């Protein structure tokens, strides 16, 4: 087992692992856990009481973080015709059709979000096995298959993110950067929390949201009390 570094061990003393922190306590503590020289990403992990194998419990959706993600999002738009200019004017980093698909077949994947117009989905089917496992395949539920490509590009550039449950019923999401003020972290968390609550499948009975943790890229995790939110 690898040994934790001295900086990690020092900040770990600030976390009471037997305690479940309120959101206010967590956002105040989180910036104090910074150990890296770079601006670490704030990450949230939520365990949901769902069975992802059931189609109606495969929770996913999108939410716009009010304070943004703190990250420069690279957007690729798959379209043709008049929508090409619309995507470019909105600030898309890469715009194209068949030529982008061929580029991806060659191993290129230098983007964070893929948006497509409906008429391009058949073409994208050729690289679904490449994009799908990486969470990059456009999907109507995520707002990434749309005719309004300009709006979609601007939203993802401004801080819109997609969340989806994994195979063990857990949602992992970025929430911003360690340099964010506590108020901004709290605002982003509440937007994500409310979006996941709204996505609750009607077939789920009893407790929906289980253990929730917040951490930095290289910090200990803080367990959150979400029962009173």
ZAVEX-645583 format. One record per residue: x, z, y of N, C-alpha, C, O in turn; residue in one letter. Coordinates in steps of 0.001 Angstrom, whole numbers, padded with zeros to 6 digits, always signed. Atoms other than C-alpha are relative to their C-alpha. Example, Ala and Ser with C-alpha at 12.3 -4.5 7.8 and 13.67 -1.06 7.14 Angstrom:
BEGIN
+000890+000000-001190+012300+007800-004500+000900+000000+001200+001936+000665+001181a/-000820-000060-001190+013670+007140-001060-000770+000730+001090-000261+000899+002198s/
//
This chain:
BEGIN
+000845+000000-001201+000000+000000+000000+000877+000000+001246+001829+000775+001330x/-000797+000071-001212+001363-000934+003429-000231+001227+000864-001334+001772+000916x/+000069-001173-000852+002111+001887+005816-000378-000412+001418+000142-001398+001942x/+000420+000296-001362+000414+001930+009213+001135+000315+000971+001900+001255+000755x/-001039-000203-000993+002695+001654+012255-000213+001264+000810-001279+001878+000756x/+000055-001232-000793+003449+004534+014608-001105-000059+001063-001813+000924+001281x/+001018+000124-001038+001183+003198+017366-001401+000166-000583-002267+000816+000003x/+001307-000121+000664-001722+002877+014946-000273+001452-000362-001378+001952-000152x/+000158-001392+000405-001156+006391+013641-000316+000900+001195-001053+001878+001069x/+000251-000805-001203-001159+007756+017195-001450-000154+000464-002127+000837+000735x/+001377+000194-000470-004460+006157+018219-001013+000454-001046-002136+000827-000706x/+000908-000443+001073-005987+007025+014838-000361+001475+000165-001413+001915-000298x/+000264-001422-000237-005749+010677+015894-001141+000208+000991-001726+001288+001070x/+001075-000096-000986-008271+009918+018630-001379-000164-000627-002393+000160-000009x/+001274+000268+000678-010955+008979+016092-000323+001101-000986+000486+001431-001853x/+000497-001004+000943-012968+011651+014300-000793-000755-001076-001921-001184-000831x/+000617+000813+001041-013793+009925+011010-001232+000658-000627-001988+000011-001352x/+001175-000693+000519-016392+012551+010147-001174-000090+000972-002282+000358+000676x/+001017+000059-001053-018315+011818+013329-000641-001375+000085+000003-002398-000145x/+000705+001241-000290-020944+009203+014039-000201-000023+001511-000929+000807+002055x/-000041+000029-001460-020462+008203+017686-001234-000661+000610-001792-001604+000049x/+001037+000697-000760-023145+007354+020209+000639-001255+000591+001864-001363+000649x/-000529+001233-000577-022790+003939+021807+000825+000301+001252+001890-000285+001451x/-000732-000359-001217-021718+005503+025112+001368+000583-000332+002358+000250+000319x/-001275-000594+000405-019014+007540+023376+000950-001072-000545+002148-001060-000264x/-000825+001035+000642-017795+004517+021411+000626-000942+001024+001812-001259+000933x/-000541+000962-000968-017423+002162+024380+001019+000646+000935+001862-000046+001506x/-001000-000711-000809-015475+004825+026281+001288+000190-000793+002382+000132-000232x/-001153-000243+000853-013166+005482+023338+000741-001281-000366+001968-001285-000470x/-000582+001240+000526-012577+001889+022253+001227-000497+000772+002235-000807+000136x/-001182+000492-000722-010197+000808+025081+001242+000872-000185+002364+000400-000001x/-001120-000923+000201-008030+003862+024336+000718-000251-001326+001785+000309-001578x/-000570+000268+001319-007337+002497+020848+000892-001240-000013+001346-001664-001076x/-000830+001208-000069-005362-000527+022063+001454+000293-000389+002056+001254+000088x/-001401-000124+000414-001963-000949+020394+000759-001311+000122+001989-001313+000175x/-000642+001322-000011-001275-004685+020572+000405-000412+001414-000110+000112+002402x/-000449+000524-001285+000499-006557+023346-000966-001066+000532-000926-001412+001713x/+000982+000994-000421-002306-009129+023430-001354+000664+000225-001561+001819-000149x/+001340-000515-000276-005914-008687+024544-000837-000096-001278-001379-001151-001608x/+000660-000009+001310-007501-007664+021261-001494-000300+000091-002141-000016+001100x/+001432+000286+000079-010955-008825+020210-000752+001237-000469-000315+001936-001384x/+000888-001071+000456-013727-006257+019922-000862-000575-001113-001470-001634-000957x/+000751+000494+001155-015387-006630+016545-001064+001001-000428-000844+002212-000391x/+001098-000834+000480-018694-005309+015236-000328-000394-001430-000391-001577-001765x/+000378+000214+001396-019605-004915+011576-001281+000782-000272-001309+002003-000114x/+001287-000633+000289-023225-004191+010612-000424-000300-001433-000477-001458-001847x/+000498+000172+001374-024442-003621+007065-001516-000025+000045-002146+000917+000525x/+001453+000141-000009-027999-004871+006615-000567+000211-001399+000058-000144-002398x/+000684-000217+001277-030432-003865+003887-000781-001259-000357-002012-001273-000343x/+000615+001274+000371-031081-007457+002838+000694-000544-001240+001797-000123-001590x/-000573+000697+001148-030475-009632-000199+000223-001453+000406-000718-002246+000374x/-000273+001357-000480-028756-012810+001067-000317-001099-001010-000428-002270-000647x/+000325+000997+001021-029543-014524-002233-001443-000473+000144-001813-001538-000350x/+001387+000384-000247-033183-014569-001157-000053-000824+001289+000426-000381+002333x/+000012+000917-001145-033820-017484+001201-000597+000633+001250-000120+000389+002358x/+000657-000583-001167-036122-015452+003444+000739+001222+000552+000323+001794+001559x/-000778-001137-000490-033511-012692+003830+001421-000395+000415+002280+000462+000627x/-001305+000499-000430-030555-014882+004787+000048+000020+001529-000094-001015+002180x/+000089-000220-001447-030396-013460+008316+001057-000789+000771+002246-000739+000453x/-000921+000703-000883-028875-015683+010989-000705-000287+001319-001934-000302+001386x/+000593+000279-001301-029400-016473+014639+001087-000157+001045+002273-000203+000718x/-000954+000120-001106-027765-016832+018040-000370+001003+001079-001519+001433+001189x/+000224-000908-001120-027361-014559+021032+001035-000314+001072+002182-000638+000765x/-000931+000189-001110-025804-014965+024459+000474+001366+000472-000334+002202+000875x/-000575-001262-000451-023463-012110+025333+000081-000029+001526+000756-000895+002083x/+000059+000021-001472-024109-011237+029017+001369+000002+000672+001560-000639+001706x/-001338-000085-000592-020452-010429+029691+000948-001049-000567+002139-001052-000256x/-000839+001023+000619-019197-013388+027675+000817+000545-001151+000728+001728-001478x/-000835-000409+001137-016757-013283+024778+001440+000289+000416+002208+000887-000338x/-001380-000168-000429-013584-013258+026831+000932-001024-000605+002148-000952-000432x/-000787+001009+000697-012438-016241+024818-000351-001391+000504-001507-001674+000817x/+000253+001396-000337-012042-019889+025736-000513-000707-001248+000213-000867-002229x/+000645+000607+001167-014447-021618+023371+000172-001519+000037-000198-002176+001010x/-000185+001443+000108-013523-025120+022224-001212-000605-000718-001494-000281-001871x/+001243+000574+000526-016682-027178+021683+000183-001474-000348+000663-002264+000465x/-000010+001404+000439-016880-030406+019681-001448-000463-000110-002274+000213-000723x/+001358+000541+000044-019989-032553+020115+000003-001322-000765+000766-002236-000450x/+000140+001212+000803-020985-035171+017544-001258-000727+000467-002378-000285+000212x/+001135+000733-000557-023175-037737+019247+000426-001431+000303+001560-001826+000032x/-000316+001379-000388-023350-041309+020498-000956-000432+001100-001924+000265+001404x/+000865+000516-001057-024897-043393+023238+000066+000821+001275+001123+001328+001650x/+000077-000696-001283-026071-041750+026470+000391+001474-000099+000850+002053+000886x/-000293-001428+000159-025559-038239+025055+001500+000288+000089+001903+001428+000316x/-001450-000180-000097-021791-038801+025061+000395+000445+001400+001150+001404+001562x/-000305-000352-001391-021597-038699+028859-000563+001364+000356+000071+002126+001086x/+000637-001293-000277-023989-035724+028980+000868+001153-000519+001052+002163+000161x/-000848-001030+000597-021746-033711+026652+001300+000152+000776+001769+001270+000993x/-001260-000038-000743-018612-034623+028584-000188+000676+001358+000654+001470+001778x/+000279-000589-001311-020167-033668+031932-000254+001501-000098+000016+002245+000845x/+000290-001426+000195-021231-030301+030493+001254+000802-000330+001229+002032-000315x/-001253-000698+000256-017624-029500+029609+000443+000041-001443+001317+000835-001791x/-000416+000035+001404-017346-030336+025900+001466-000403-000100+001926-001272+000642x/-001429+000281+000152-013725-030398+024741+000250-001287-000789+001203-002020-000523x/-000144+001200+000829-014205-033141+022151-001377-000613-000200-002329+000086-000549x/+001283+000689+000163-016971-035742+022008+000245-001295-000769+001166-002051-000460x/-000155+001231+000757-017400-038509+019488-000990-000079-001139-001871+000769-001277x/+000886+000199+001132-019123-039812+016405+000801-000151-001274+001440+000793-001739x/-000683+000276+001262-017679-041432+013313+001501+000278+000086+002110+000718-000889x/-001450-000201-000144-014129-041213+014715+000381+001481-000113+001449+001812-000628x/-000276-001441+000141-014355-037398+014948-000122+000431-001459+000647+001261-001943x/+000189-000319+001425-015638-037223+011381+001247-000411-000789+001725+000339-001640x/-001197+000467+000689-012675-039291+010191+001196+000892+000315+002045+001131-000545x/-001094-000881-000422-010322-037031+012156-000047+001317-000783+000988+001852-001181x/+000170-001236+000762-011749-033969+010399+000348-000217-001468+000912+000668-002111x/-000387+000326+001380-011344-035672+007026+001509+000057-000168+002014+000346-001253x/-001461-000017+000030-007659-035878+007917+000593+001386+000200+001813+001552+000202x/-000496-001376-000105-007445-032107+008393-000111+000635+001370+000257+001798+001538x/+000122-000541-001358-008176-031665+012105-001208+000911+000121-002318+000535-000256x/+001099-000953-000190-010264-028590+012946+000255+000880+001223-000024+002078+001194x/-000370-000775-001186-009121-027517+016411-001175+000228+000950-001095-000105+002132x/+001141-000342-000842-012524-026380+017683-000693+001227-000586-000507+001567-001755x/+000651-001250+000397-014668-023249+017534-001489-000163-000273-002064+000580-001069x/+001443+000237+000147-018221-024614+017771-000242-001498-000116+000349-002291+000617x/+000371+001409+000160-019706-027901+016567-001475-000160+000343-002332+000546-000188x/+001375+000315-000412-022833-029310+018213-000261-001457-000348+000621-002303-000204x/+000319+001378+000389-024624-032435+017018-001411-000373+000402-002302+000475+000437x/+001352+000516-000196-027584-034583+017916-000567-000319-001382+000189-000620-002305x/+000610+000212+001327-030089-035050+015058+000428-001289-000690+000554-001328-001914x/-000343+001286+000621-029095-038685+014530+001401-000025-000608+001771-000996-001268x/-001357-000055+000551-025553-037590+013590+000089+000837-001275+001148+000895-001901x/-000064-000936+001129-026482-035178+010800+000302-000702-001323+001000-000143-002168x/-000293+000722+001239-026393-037800+008049+001490-000308-000085+002087-000233-001158x/-001435+000281-000039-022875-038734+009136+000804+001271-000272+001815+001233-000974x/-000706-001270+000194-021817-035074+009225-000101+000491-001442+000694+001323-001881x/+000125-000382+001405-023025-034722+005647+001259-000328-000787+001532+000297-001812x/-001235+000402+000678-019763-036427+004654+001069+001091+000053+001966+001126-000790x/-001011-001054-000142-017779-033380+005852-000630+001394-000070-000035+002376+000375x/+000695-001281+000095-020311-030631+005125+000802+001024-000803+000780+002218-000502x/-000788-000921+000826-018006-029169+002464+001215+000538+000746+001790+001555+000359x/-001127-000458-000825-015283-028850+005090-000503+000966+001073+000076+002034+001277x/+000517-000803-001100-017380-027462+007945-000778+001229-000465-000662+002301+000128x/+000861-001078+000476-019810-025313+005944+000698+001325-000264+000318+002340+000319x/-000683-001265+000315-017414-022703+004499+000669+000657+001215+000937+001858+001200x/-000649-000528-001209-015832-022290+007952-001014+000396+001069-000636+000809+002166x/+001037-000356-000950-019163-021663+009653-000121-000964+001162-000609-000593+002229x/-000017+000984-001078-018826-024852+011699-001067-001082-000130-001205-001926+000756x/+001004+001048+000204-021645-026965+010276-001172+000208+000948-001784+001276+000923x/+001132-000130-000917-024288-027618+012985-001292+000324-000748-001516-000156-001859x/+001228-000449+000645-027653-026023+012217-001073+000206+001076-000786+000807+002112x/+001066-000174-001004-030995-026119+014079-000268+001462+000336-000545+001785+001491x/+000261-001422-000235-031446-022335+013648+001032+000623+000931+000754+001608+001614x/-001065-000531-000857-028166-021760+015455+000025-000700+001352+000863-000390+002199x/+000044+000712-001265-029094-024109+018278+001093-001027+000156+001377-001480+001265x/-001110+000952-000074-026269-026462+017389-000395-001402-000461+000442-002305-000478x/+000543+001342+000220-028449-029393+016342-001100-000175+001037-002166+000432+000929x/+000919+000100-001132-030209-030491+019507+000197-001306+000751+001264-001917+000697x/-000102+001166-000870-030953-033380+021827+000500+000415+001381+001024-000407+002133x/-000455-000517-001292-030164-031171+024825+001437+000491-000139+001704+001690-000048x/-001386-000381+000261-026423-031229+024206+000668+000627+001220+001533+001491+001077x/-000591-000563-001205-025555-030466+027819-000265+001490+000111+000645+002268+000395x/+000376-001405-000055-027442-027175+027762+000720+000797-001073+001217+001893-000812x/-000653-000695+001111-026013-026236+024358+001480+000230+000281+001998+001314+000012x/-001428-000133-000318-022425-026874+025490+000210+001100+001028+001087+001947+000862x/-000148-001005-001059-022862-024776+028633-000255+001408-000527+000435+002350-000137x/+000324-001326+000539-024428-021894+026684+001135+000549-000864+001498+001719-000741x/-001080-000482+000867-021657-021694+024086+001277+000255+000797+002053+001149+000460x/-001149-000227-000872-019019-021980+026790-000150+001318+000755+000840+001979+001065x/+000275-001195-000802-020696-019088+028642-000046+001288-000816-000085+002375-000240x/+000005-001218+000800-020745-016680+025702-001062+000086-001076-001336+001170-001591x/+000981+000014+001084-023383-017722+023197+000736+000002-001336+001670-000776-001530x/-000637-000070+001306-022420-016785+019637-001057-000073-001100-002234+000205-000871x/+000876+000027+001173-023919-017257+016195+000330+001195-000881+001497+001545-001057x/-000226-001058+000988-024396-014382+013774-000701-000388-001294-001752-001029-001277x/+000628+000273+001292-025136-014652+010077+000492+001017-001013+001630+001482-000949x/-000337-000993+001018-025174-012308+007118+000881-000649-001064+000669-001809-001418x/-000858+000557+001042-022445-012775+004499-000564+000307-001382-001690+000788-001504x/+000491-000129+001380-022725-012615+000706-000324+001434-000396-001088+001654-001335x/+000268-001402+000357-022749-008799+000654-000920+000677+001012-001046+001901+001031x/+000987-000556-000919-025298-008379+003427+000584+000602+001265-000013+001505+001849x/-000651-000538-001190-022909-007721+006314+000119-001070+001081+000380-002239+000796x/-000171+000890-001150-022815-009257+009788+001266+000412+000748+001418+001572+001129x/-001226-000229-000778-019423-009566+011520-000087-000850+001258-000364-002046+001177x/+000087+000758-001252-019364-010575+015190+001053+000446+001003+001394+001627+001063x/-000863-000378-001126-016930-010692+018109-000886+000484+001138-001997-000015+001315x/+000826-000583-001056-018162-008664+021071+000663-000067+001374+000091+000391+002363x/-000708+000037-001267-015590-009335+023775+001462+000305-000209+002001+000097-001296x/-001425-000301+000057-012054-008231+024557+000259+001457+000386-000549+002092+001064x/-000348-001401-000248-010305-004865+024744+000147+000309+001483+000076+001470+001885x/-000131-000190-001442-009823-005394+028485-001351+000139+000698-001398+000439+001891x/+001325-000119-000596-013605-005350+029050-000277+001436+000428+000192+002382-000206x/+000429-001328-000444-015069-002428+030995-001026+000543-000995-001744-000240-001617x/+000977-000585+000929-017159+000029+028906-001425-000508+000216-002152-000737-000751x/+001360+000469-000282-020350-001127+030662-000231-001398-000560-001317-001696-001056x/+000121+001365+000517-019688-004750+029661-000078+000006-001522-000838-000758-002116x/+000037-000106+001466-019008-003767+026047-001378+000454-000449-001942-000086-001402x/+001324-000532+000350-022247-001788+025938-001074-001059+000175-001958-001192-000671x/+000989+001039-000270-024244-004635+027466+000027-001075-001082-001019-001524-001550x/-000129+001004+001059-022895-007118+024938-000525+000527-001325-001225-000179-002051x/+000454-000572+001270-023529-004764+022029-001523+000056-000060-002115-000297-001080x/+001456-000126+000010-027144-004144+023040-000669-001363-000173-001704-001459-000832x/+000566+001341+000166-027811-007889+023274+000077-000444-001456-000875-001009-001994x/-000164+000339+001416-026423-008410+019768-000922+000841-000869-001578+000316-001769x/+000834-000919+000771-028234-005356+018389-001465-000422+000038-002141-000450-000990x/+001401+000394-000145-031582-006500+019770-000287-001330-000697-001360-001517-001270x/+000183+001301+000661-031090-010052+018463-000083+000172-001511-000899-000477-002167x/+000023-000232+001443-030356-008777+014953-001290+000718-000405-001837+000458-001477x/+001271-000669+000285-033394-006498+015110-001147-001008-000015-002036-000937-000863x/+001060+001016-000056-035570-009463+016098+000051-000929-001216-000962-001512-001602x/-000160+000894+001149-034175-011417+013136-000369+000680-001318-000193+000093-002386x/+000342-000735+001225-035395-008776+010659-001038-000762-000826-002111-001092-000321x/+000960+000707+000868-037081-010524+007706-001224+000870-000260-001097+002082-000437x/+001238-000753+000221-040706-009497+007200-000055+000599-001403-000799+001550-001643x/+000019-000480+001380-039996-008970+003491+000855+001252-000209+000804+001864-001276x/-000860-001189+000122-037501-006149+004167-000819+001251+000282-001439+001379+001338x/+000735-001255-000150-039050-002740+003659+000988+001149+000209+002131+001093-000244x/-000851-001177-000218-037668+000613+004773+001107-000275+001011+000926-001047+001952x/-001127+000121-000932-034300+000852+006512+000561-001415-000012+000824-001974-001077x/-000533+001361-000140-033028-002490+007795+001480+000033+000358+002296-000627-000285x/-001381-000062-000468-029829-001629+009643+000710+001223-000579+000278+002359-000384x/-000770-001076+000609-027253+000416+007741+001180+000405+000863+001067+000450+002088x/-001180-000451-000728-023764+001568+008709+000507-001090+000946+000563-002269+000597x/-000490+000916-001027-022402-000007+011883+001321+000517+000548+001451+001697+000873x/-001321-000382-000485-018787+000004+013013+000448-000928+001124+000081-002103+001166x/-000589+000776-001084-016950-001147+016128+001500+000263-000005+001935+001398-000196x/-001454-000168+000013-013213-001757+016320+000655-001092+000823-000002-002034+001266x/-000805+001059-000582-010438-003770+017927+000712-000727-001129+000675-000271-002272x/-000688+000790+001022-008406-006384+016068+000945+000847-000836+001019+000688-002054x/-001020-000785+000702-005709-003841+015195-000204+001502+000191+000768+002249+000304x/+000278-001422-000216-007449-000470+015638-000824+000592-001133-001393-000144-001939x/+000921-000646+000942-009260+002087+013498-001432-000333+000417-001679-000714+001561x/+001398+000286-000285-013023+001612+013276-000747+001253+000412-000472+002347-000080x/+000858-001100-000464-015573+003793+015056-001392-000221-000578-001968-001295-000411x/+001353+000144+000532-018855+004423+013277-001011+000331+001075-000877+001334+001776x/+001003-000151-001053-021886+004060+015536-001315+000571-000521-001745+000282-001638x/+001346-000503+000281-025162+005943+015570-000983-000940+000673-001114-000920+001897x/+000948+000963-000548-027780+003225+016022-001438+000477-000122-002363-000239+000262x/+001352-000486+000288-030769+005384+015084-000816+000232+001263-002044+000174+001220x/+000736-000312-001242-031661+006189+018709+000026-001160+000994-000451-001014+002120x/-000067+001137-000920-031028+002761+020233-001350-000709+000075-001491-001694+000800x/
//
